[in-house]
Amino acid sequence: MKAIELTPTTAANFDSTAMTTRVSNFKKAAKKFIKATCRFFVVISPAYPQYVESMQRKA
């Protein structure tokens, strides 16, 4: 196993790479969420007017 000397510079570099990974993971998750939300609205939009109409008839 390779020993790593811990200096402020190596700690900063490690923190920087860890933060970059977190940011990229967050971007991927946000992109998936937006895609899924859009897909949901595309699927639900044709049925929504019929649902509203049926609710108005019941009231």
C-alpha positions, 0 to 999 in steps of 0.5 A: 500500500502506498503511503500518502503524505498529508499536507494542506495541498493534498487535502485541498486537492482531495477535497476538490476532486470529491466536490467535483464528483458530488457536483457531477452526481448532483447534475446527473440526478437533477437531469434525470429528475427533470426528464422524469417530470417531463415524461410524467406530464406528457403521459398525464396531460391527455387524461387530465381534462377528462378527469377534471370534467368527470369531477365537475359532473360529480359536484 
